[in-house]
Amino acid sequence: MSAPHRVVIAVFPDVDLLDVTGPAEVFALANREMPDGRAPYEVRLAGAGGGLVRTSAGVRIAADLTLADVGDRVDTLVVPGAVDGAGAPVIDPALVGWIADTAPHARRVASVCVGAHLLAAAGLLGGRTATTHWATADRLAADHPDVVVDPDPIYVRSGDVWTGAGISACMDLSLALVAEDHGERVALDVARQLVMYLKRQGGQSQFSVPLWQAPAERRDIDELRAWITANLTADLSAAALADRMCLSERHFSRVFRRETGATPAAFVEAARVEAARRLLEGTDETLDHVARASGLGSPETLHRAFRRRLGTTPAAYRRRFRTAA
C-alpha cells in the first residue's frame, strides 16, 4: 500500500462545525469504500495552538497538531470558513499568512463556504473563477476584483484550487475530491452511505426553485407556489392560477409578481425546468418523456426552456450531470 493521502483541515475559533466534520466524514467513509491497496486518507486537524477549538455551534473539537507543525507534506489542504455576528467572513491575518506559506506545498487546496475569502486574502484566487456562500459572494467580488466570482455553482475547480459553496455543499465538494482520486464509483458508494439524495455535480445551482423564491407575505401565494411545484403537468396558465385564487387574471398577476418578484409564467417555467433537470440527472428517460413529466409538454419546448434558462441543451446537460448508474 502506498503512503496515506494526507488531508489537513485548518481549524480556528468559531469555525463552522460542518465545514470541518463534513469533509472529514466523507474521507473516512471513502477509506471504507475504496478497493484494497489504495492509499487511505489520513485526516488531521491543525489549529494555531493545537488542543481544543470552539466552533460556531459551541461544540469543541480537538486539533491534532499546530499550524507550525504541519510541515510541507500536504496532499489536500482544506480551509473552512467562519462568519462574525454581522455575517461577515472572519479573516485572521495569521491564518491567512499560514495558508499562503502552506498552499504551495500542497497538491491541491480546497475552501469550504466562506473559506474562499481566506484563500483570496492569501492570494490563491487571483485570476481564477471561484464560488462561495451566496450571501457573501458580492463581498468577495468587491474585496478581490481579480477573482471571477460565480455565486451559483455548488463548487468550482480552477486548476489545483477548489472552492465550495455554502455549508452543506462541503459534502459535494469532498465527494468530487474523492472522485478525482478514486473514481466516480467510490464517490457514489460514499454518497450512498451518507444517504445523500444524489451526488450533485459542481455546475449545478446552489438553489432549488423553493429556495430561489423568498417567503411571500401572503400565505396563499406561498401555498400556491407549493401547489405549482407538486402539480407541474396541470394547467398552470395565469388564467388557471388566477381562477384557483379566485382573482381576476390581471390582479392575480400583479399580486404574484409583487409577492415573489417573478411573473407566474417565469415561476412555472423555472419549476418545470428544475423537474426536467432532476429527470435528466437521475434517469435514462427519453426527452419526450422528460418534457411531458415535467409539464413542458414537448421536446421543442424543453429545448427552448433550457436554452433560455441554462444556456445549454437538455442532451448536453444530461451528458455533464448524469449521476445514476
C-alpha positions in Angstrom: 0.0 0.0 0.0 1.3 3.5 -0.9 1.7 6.3 1.6 -1.5 7.7 3.1 -3.1 10.7 1.4 -2.6 13.4 3.9 -5.6 15.8 4.4 -5.0 18.8 6.6 -8.1 20.8 7.7 -7.4 24.2 9.3 -9.4 24.9 12.4 -9.8 28.2 14.3 -12.2 29.8 16.8 -15.8 29.9 15.7 -15.1 27.9 12.5 -18.3 26.4 11.1 -18.6 22.9 12.5 -20.0 21.2 9.4 -17.2 22.8 7.2 -14.8 20.6 9.3 -16.7 17.5 10.1 -18.4 17.1 6.7 -15.2 16.7 4.6 -13.7 14.5 7.4 -16.7 12.2 7.3 -16.5 11.9 3.5 -12.8 11.0 3.6 -13.3 8.5 6.4 -16.1 6.7 4.5 -14.0 6.7 1.4 -11.4 4.7 3.3 -14.0 2.1 4.0 -15.4 2.0 0.4 -12.3 2.1 -1.7 -10.7 -1.1 -3.0 -7.9 -2.7 -1.1 -4.4 -1.4 -1.8 -5.4 2.2 -2.4 -3.7 4.9 -0.4 -6.1 5.8 2.5 -6.9 9.3 3.6 -5.2 10.5 6.7 -7.2 13.5 8.1 -5.5 15.8 10.5 -7.0 19.0 12.1 -4.5 21.8 12.5 -5.0 24.8 14.8 -2.9 27.8 15.9 -2.1 26.3 19.3 -3.4 22.8 19.0 -5.8 21.5 21.6 -9.5 22.3 21.8 -11.1 24.7 19.4 -14.6 26.1 20.0 -16.7 26.0 16.8 -19.6 28.3 15.8 -22.0 25.6 17.0 -20.5 25.7 20.5 -19.1 22.2 20.0 -15.4 21.9 20.8 -13.1 19.9 18.5 -9.5 18.8 19.2 -6.7 19.9 16.8 -4.3 17.1 16.1 -1.3 19.4 15.6 -0.4 23.1 15.5 -0.2 25.0 12.3 3.5 25.3 12.7 3.8 21.5 12.9 2.0 20.8 9.6 5.2 21.0 7.5 5.3 20.7 3.8 3.8 17.2 3.3 0.2 18.0 2.4 -1.8 16.3 -0.3 -5.1 18.2 0.3 -5.3 21.4 2.3 -8.9 22.2 3.3 -9.8 25.7 4.5 -13.2 26.0 6.2 -14.8 29.3 7.0 -16.5 31.4 9.7 -18.6 34.5 9.9 -18.8 37.1 12.7 -22.0 38.3 14.4 -22.8 40.6 11.5 -22.4 37.8 8.9 -19.1 39.0 7.6 -16.3 36.4 6.8 -13.7 36.1 9.5 -10.3 36.9 8.2 -7.5 36.2 10.6 -4.1 37.6 9.3 -2.0 34.9 11.0 -4.1 32.2 9.4 -4.0 33.9 6.0 -0.2 34.0 6.2 0.0 30.4 7.1 -2.3 29.5 4.2 -0.1 31.5 1.8 3.0 29.7 3.1 1.5 26.2 3.1 -0.5 26.1 -0.1 2.5 26.0 -2.5 3.5 22.7 -0.8 0.0 21.1 -1.2 -1.0 19.1 -4.2 -4.4 20.8 -4.1 -6.2 23.4 -1.9 -10.0 23.5 -1.2 -12.0 26.0 0.6 -15.4 25.4 2.1 -18.1 28.1 2.2 -16.7 31.5 3.2 -13.3 29.9 3.5 -12.9 31.2 -0.1 -12.4 34.7 1.5 -9.3 33.3 3.3 -7.9 31.8 0.1 -8.5 35.1 -1.7 -6.8 37.1 1.1 -3.8 34.6 0.8 -3.5 35.4 -2.9 -4.6 32.0 -4.2 -7.6 33.0 -6.2 -6.2 35.9 -8.3 -7.2 35.3 -12.0 -9.3 32.3 -11.1 -13.0 31.6 -11.1 -14.3 30.8 -7.6 -17.5 30.4 -5.6 -18.5 30.8 -2.0 -21.7 31.1 0.0 -24.2 33.1 -2.0 -24.6 35.5 1.0 -21.0 36.7 0.8 -20.4 36.4 -3.0 -20.8 40.1 -3.6 -18.4 40.9 -0.8 -15.8 38.5 -2.2 -16.1 40.1 -5.6 -15.8 43.6 -4.2 -12.9 42.9 -1.9 -11.0 40.9 -4.6 -11.7 42.3 -8.1 -9.1 40.0 -9.6 -11.2 37.0 -8.7 -14.0 35.9 -11.1 -16.8 35.2 -8.5 -19.6 32.9 -9.6 -22.2 32.7 -6.8 -24.3 30.0 -8.4 -22.3 26.7 -8.6 -22.1 24.2 -5.7 -18.3 24.1 -6.3 -15.7 25.3 -8.8 -12.4 23.8 -9.7 -9.7 26.1 -11.1 -6.5 24.1 -11.6 -5.4 22.8 -8.3 -7.7 25.1 -6.3 -11.2 24.1 -5.5 -13.8 26.4 -3.9 -17.2 25.3 -2.4 -20.5 27.0 -1.8 -22.5 27.3 1.4 -22.1 24.8 4.3 -23.7 21.5 3.2 -22.1 21.8 -0.2 -18.9 20.7 1.6 -20.2 17.2 1.1 -20.5 17.6 -2.6 -17.0 19.2 -2.9 -15.5 16.4 -0.8 -17.2 13.8 -2.9 -15.7 15.4 -6.0 -12.3 15.3 -4.5 -12.8 11.6 -3.8 -14.0 11.0 -7.3 -10.8 12.7 -8.7 -8.7 10.4 -6.5 -10.5 7.1 -6.8 -13.2 7.4 -9.5 -17.0 8.0 -9.6 -17.8 4.5 -8.3 -16.2 5.1 -4.9 -17.6 8.6 -4.6 -21.1 7.3 -5.4 -20.7 4.5 -2.8 -19.7 7.1 -0.2 -22.8 9.2 -1.2 -25.0 6.1 -0.7 -23.5 5.5 2.8 -24.2 9.2 3.6 -27.8 8.6 2.4 -27.5 11.7 0.2 -30.2 12.2 -2.3 -27.6 12.2 -5.1 -24.0 13.3 -5.6 -24.5 16.7 -7.1 -22.1 17.9 -9.8 -20.2 21.2 -9.4 -22.0 23.2 -12.1 -25.4 22.7 -10.5 -27.1 25.7 -8.9 -26.9 26.3 -5.1 -30.7 27.0 -5.3 -33.7 24.9 -6.0 -36.9 26.7 -7.0 -38.4 26.7 -3.5 -35.1 28.3 -2.2 -34.8 30.7 -5.1 -38.1 32.5 -4.0 -38.2 34.2 -0.6 -41.3 33.6 1.5 -44.2 35.8 0.5 -46.1 37.9 2.9 -49.3 36.3 1.7 -49.6 32.8 2.9 -52.0 31.9 0.0 -49.2 32.8 -2.5 -46.8 30.5 -0.7 -49.4 27.7 -0.7 -49.9 28.3 -4.4 -46.2 28.0 -5.2 -46.0 24.8 -3.3 -49.1 23.5 -5.2 -47.5 24.5 -8.5 -44.3 22.5 -7.8 -46.4 19.5 -6.9 -48.6 19.7 -10.0 -46.3 20.6 -12.9 -48.4 18.8 -15.5 -51.6 20.7 -14.7 -52.9 23.7 -16.5 -50.6 26.4 -14.9 -51.5 29.3 -17.2 -52.0 32.6 -15.5 -55.7 32.4 -16.2 -56.0 28.9 -14.5 -53.9 30.0 -11.5 -56.0 33.2 -11.1 -59.1 31.1 -11.2 -57.7 28.9 -8.5 -57.0 32.0 -6.3 -60.5 33.4 -7.1 -58.9 36.6 -8.5 -59.0 38.3 -11.9 -56.1 37.3 -14.1 -54.7 40.9 -14.1 -55.0 41.3 -10.3 -53.5 37.9 -9.7 -50.5 38.5 -12.0 -49.9 41.8 -10.2 -50.1 40.3 -6.7 -47.9 37.3 -7.6 -45.2 39.5 -9.0 -45.3 41.9 -6.1 -45.0 39.0 -3.6 -42.4 36.9 -5.4 -40.5 39.2 -7.8 -41.4 36.9 -10.7 -44.3 36.6 -13.1 -46.4 33.5 -12.8 -45.1 32.2 -16.2 -41.5 32.7 -15.1 -42.0 30.8 -11.8 -43.8 28.0 -13.6 -41.1 27.6 -16.2 -38.4 27.6 -13.6 -40.2 24.9 -11.6 -40.7 22.8 -14.7 -37.1 23.2 -15.8 -35.9 22.1 -12.3 -38.1 19.0 -12.5 -36.6 18.3 -16.0 -33.1 18.7 -14.7 -33.7 16.1 -12.0 -35.1 13.6 -14.5 -32.1 14.2 -16.9 -29.6 13.8 -14.0 -31.1 10.6 -12.5 -32.9 8.7 -15.3 -32.5 7.4 -18.8 -36.0 8.5 -19.9 -36.3 10.0 -23.3 -36.5 13.7 -23.9 -40.1 13.3 -24.9 -40.9 11.6 -21.5 -38.9 14.3 -19.6 -40.8 17.1 -21.3 -44.2 15.5 -20.6 -43.4 14.5 -17.0 -42.0 18.0 -16.1 -45.0 19.8 -17.7 -43.1 21.3 -20.5 -45.1 19.2 -23.0 -42.8 18.6 -25.9 -39.0 18.2 -26.6 -39.1 21.5 -28.6 -40.5 23.4 -25.5 -37.9 21.6 -23.3 -35.1 22.8 -25.6 -36.3 26.4 -25.7 -36.7 26.5 -21.9 -33.2 25.0 -21.3 -31.6 27.4 -23.8 -33.4 30.4 -22.1 -32.7 29.5 -18.5 -29.5 27.4 -18.6 -27.8 28.3 -21.8 -27.5 24.7 -22.9 -29.5 21.9 -24.4 -31.1 19.0 -22.4 -28.8 16.5 -24.1 -25.7 18.5 -23.2 -26.9 18.9 -19.6 -27.5 15.2 -19.3 -24.0 14.4 -20.6 -22.5 16.7 -18.0 -24.6 16.0 -14.9 -25.8 12.4 -15.3 -25.5 10.7 -11.9 -27.4 7.4 -11.9 -25.7 4.2 -13.0 
